[in-house]
Amino acid sequence: MSFDTRAMIGAIDEHSHGLAAVAAGHLDVPIEHCPGWSMADLLRHLVEVHRFWSVIAEEGLTEPPQLEPVAPEAGESLIEQFLQGARRLTSVLASADQRRAVWTWAPGQRDVAFITRHQVQEIAVHHWDGAHAVGVDIEFDPALASDAVDEFLTFSMSSDFYPADPPQPPIGGALALVCTDAERSWTLSDGATPGTVASRDGFDEGAAQLRATSSQLLLWLYSRTEIEADDRSLSLARRLRALTFTD
């Protein structure tokens, strides 16, 4: 199943409302995987994120804007402020030319389409953060999650195109990530530059494997959860995750 622009924008809207729902009455709850943050801090972060990317996409900026911080609303009004920002972002992205050249932090893709695609995983993972904080389990749509895994492996790993500095230890073998709920898999191995990762679609039967749902693989890449596997696979997985740029 393809995950097109309309589906991406719909996912941003869905997960924004999902986060707002779990945040209601829980603004003081700590967010486990964002050390030092409460639910309110998470919402304030996303208010700024949504505003930042809305401005870039709407104005076609080719340099990052220097924006004054938004004054956060107090108490439950913060939730509506967050939703207003999410609505603005989805409206801007829905009307924008996805091919329009704009600034992004990804050297390999600087257009509105990158913003749209990345903001899906931004809000989805933070929705999970908020839900987890209040004891609610959520699963991502397999098309959403597998596309987010693919995007993560493309832009958030040390690569020949964008190597980590300083260099990290190599993976030292081939590790396959296999979605059990979608027909997607990737094989990760050492790139040509020391301390980088080469990624290709598909997997060899002889490669070490992490097999899990698309949601579990995405959350594992973001260091939110762990996946059970044999010792060989886990050893390679630890080195692979050390080569990621996103926590």
BASE-175086 format. One record per residue (C-alpha): residue number from 1; x, y, z. Coordinates in steps of 0.001 Angstrom, whole numbers, plus 500000, padded with zeros to 6 digits. Layout:
! residues N
PT  num      c1      c2      c3
PT  NUM       X       Y       Z
...
//
This chain:
! residues 247
PT  num      c1      c2      c3
PT    1  500000  500000  500000
PT    2  501428  503357  498995
PT    3  501622  506196  501479
PT    4  500971  509280  499372
PT    5  500859  512985  500181
PT    6  497172  512997  501095
PT    7  497667  510035  503432
PT    8  500679  511731  505024
PT    9  498761  514918  505734
PT   10  495875  512865  507094
PT   11  498299  511031  509382
PT   12  499699  514312  510738
PT   13  496149  515398  511547
PT   14  495206  512039  513085
PT   15  498239  511781  515338
PT   16  498002  515426  516380
PT   17  494453  514852  517603
PT   18  495538  511581  519184
PT   19  498244  513345  521172
PT   20  495827  516096  522196
PT   21  493424  513464  523506
PT   22  496003  511727  525711
PT   23  497415  515061  526885
PT   24  494082  516277  528290
PT   25  494313  516217  532066
PT   26  497914  514944  531988
PT   27  500027  518012  531239
PT   28  502312  517393  534214
PT   29  503057  513741  533352
PT   30  506770  513128  532583
PT   31  507755  511883  529115
PT   32  510052  508903  529619
PT   33  512014  509154  526379
PT   34  512363  512950  526425
PT   35  514364  513395  529648
PT   36  513282  516357  531723
PT   37  510125  516972  529681
PT   38  506533  516907  530842
PT   39  503548  516459  528536
PT   40  503268  520253  528446
PT   41  506903  520528  527342
PT   42  506220  518039  524556
PT   43  503279  520109  523317
PT   44  505301  523331  523498
PT   45  508041  521666  521447
PT   46  505550  520675  518767
PT   47  503991  524144  518682
PT   48  507426  525452  517696
PT   49  508129  522591  515274
PT   50  504827  523032  513434
PT   51  505277  526801  513219
PT   52  508864  526497  511949
PT   53  508000  524136  509101
PT   54  504745  525931  508261
PT   55  506662  529154  507679
PT   56  509274  527441  505494
PT   57  506705  525637  503347
PT   58  504311  528571  503069
PT   59  506937  531177  502214
PT   60  509240  528936  500174
PT   61  512251  529803  502303
PT   62  515647  528513  501213
PT   63  517272  529379  504551
PT   64  516006  528502  508041
PT   65  513899  531323  509509
PT   66  514900  533146  512677
PT   67  511616  533119  514585
PT   68  510865  534558  517981
PT   69  509565  531876  520368
PT   70  505806  531551  520648
PT   71  504371  532532  524032
PT   72  502890  529260  525301
PT   73  499325  529147  526553
PT   74  498766  528106  530150
PT   75  497041  524943  531314
PT   76  494621  523127  529043
PT   77  494623  526072  526588
PT   78  498037  524794  525506
PT   79  496329  521795  523911
PT   80  494226  524047  521668
PT   81  497307  526118  520809
PT   82  499044  522901  519760
PT   83  496063  521834  517635
PT   84  495888  525252  515963
PT   85  499521  524867  514934
PT   86  498885  521356  513634
PT   87  495897  522586  511607
PT   88  497999  525367  510111
PT   89  500739  522906  509165
PT   90  498363  520465  507457
PT   91  496618  523310  505635
PT   92  499927  524727  504378
PT   93  501208  521324  503281
PT   94  497941  520437  501551
PT   95  498035  523588  499414
PT   96  501798  523647  498766
PT   97  503595  522378  495683
PT   98  505415  519363  497118
PT   99  508214  519859  494575
PT  100  508899  523442  495644
PT  101  512540  523944  496682
PT  102  512870  524942  500341
PT  103  515391  524633  503146
PT  104  515457  521357  505071
PT  105  518089  519779  507296
PT  106  518450  516886  504834
PT  107  521239  517568  502320
PT  108  519813  515010  499902
PT  109  516278  516427  499717
PT  110  515351  520052  500023
PT  111  511724  520414  499023
PT  112  508275  520591  500613
PT  113  507802  516846  500100
PT  114  510551  516183  502633
PT  115  508780  518347  505220
PT  116  505497  516524  504659
PT  117  507045  513082  504916
PT  118  509200  513801  507947
PT  119  506457  515534  509911
PT  120  504486  512285  509822
PT  121  507089  510463  511887
PT  122  507717  513524  514069
PT  123  504110  513629  515275
PT  124  503572  509860  515226
PT  125  506549  509137  517477
PT  126  505634  511977  519819
PT  127  502034  510739  519901
PT  128  503476  507433  521057
PT  129  505568  509284  523665
PT  130  502483  510983  525064
PT  131  500352  507845  524968
PT  132  503084  505788  526618
PT  133  503355  508380  529376
PT  134  499712  507815  530372
PT  135  499742  504039  529891
PT  136  497983  503894  526523
PT  137  499269  501534  523813
PT  138  499088  502666  520189
PT  139  500102  500982  516937
PT  140  500922  502848  513752
PT  141  499387  502065  510398
PT  142  501845  499668  508680
PT  143  502044  501870  505578
PT  144  502873  504896  507720
PT  145  505395  503077  509888
PT  146  507198  501237  507096
PT  147  507505  504453  505076
PT  148  508862  506194  508185
PT  149  511431  503408  508651
PT  150  512499  503845  505029
PT  151  512800  507614  505501
PT  152  514756  507151  508729
PT  153  517239  504804  507060
PT  154  517684  507301  504228
PT  155  518158  510507  506215
PT  156  518854  509699  509861
PT  157  521773  507278  509562
PT  158  525451  508008  509106
PT  159  526018  507543  505370
PT  160  528626  508082  502679
PT  161  526654  511198  501741
PT  162  526355  512476  505328
PT  163  528901  510732  507622
PT  164  528840  511036  511394
PT  165  531435  513329  512918
PT  166  533321  512012  514788
PT  167  533195  508571  513133
PT  168  531615  505700  515064
PT  169  532563  501996  515047
PT  170  531352  500016  512005
PT  171  528426  497610  512085
PT  172  530712  494723  511185
PT  173  528161  492640  509306
PT  174  524830  492639  507472
PT  175  521628  493223  509447
PT  176  518179  492973  507881
PT  177  515150  494823  509246
PT  178  512046  492871  508271
PT  179  508475  494137  508690
PT  180  506134  491347  509724
PT  181  503011  493357  508850
PT  182  504106  494912  505539
PT  183  506044  493712  502515
PT  184  509081  495831  503344
PT  185  512594  494914  504392
PT  186  516024  496502  504290
PT  187  519575  495220  504643
PT  188  522045  497471  506437
PT  189  525794  497014  506177
PT  190  528957  499089  506406
PT  191  529285  501897  503883
PT  192  532382  502748  501863
PT  193  533342  505466  504365
PT  194  534329  504143  507816
PT  195  531523  504493  510341
PT  196  528735  504814  507782
PT  197  525773  502651  506798
PT  198  524762  501383  503366
PT  199  521069  500502  503013
PT  200  519313  498513  500311
PT  201  515796  497171  499934
PT  202  515223  493482  500594
PT  203  517249  490974  502583
PT  204  519344  487854  502207
PT  205  518367  484756  504179
PT  206  521912  484557  505545
PT  207  521850  488045  507061
PT  208  521195  488588  510747
PT  209  517632  489795  511189
PT  210  515406  491946  513340
PT  211  511842  490852  512589
PT  212  509021  492919  514054
PT  213  505994  494968  513084
PT  214  506618  498208  511249
PT  215  505634  500124  514397
PT  216  508098  498183  516528
PT  217  510939  498710  514045
PT  218  510279  502454  513869
PT  219  510130  502780  517645
PT  220  513284  500691  517969
PT  221  515144  503019  515595
PT  222  514033  505910  517802
PT  223  515308  504084  520916
PT  224  511783  503876  522330
PT  225  511524  500082  522535
PT  226  513621  496938  522258
PT  227  513146  493944  519954
PT  228  513889  490349  520874
PT  229  516397  488588  518616
PT  230  519386  486247  518757
PT  231  522728  487417  520137
PT  232  524293  487942  516700
PT  233  521435  490144  515527
PT  234  521359  492164  518752
PT  235  525121  492752  518624
PT  236  524864  494163  515085
PT  237  521732  496089  516040
PT  238  523474  497882  518903
PT  239  526236  499048  516569
PT  240  523727  500061  513936
PT  241  521699  502161  516350
PT  242  524883  503945  517457
PT  243  525108  505235  513882
PT  244  521742  507033  513978
PT  245  521344  510803  514187
PT  246  517883  510924  515750
PT  247  516957  509933  519316
//
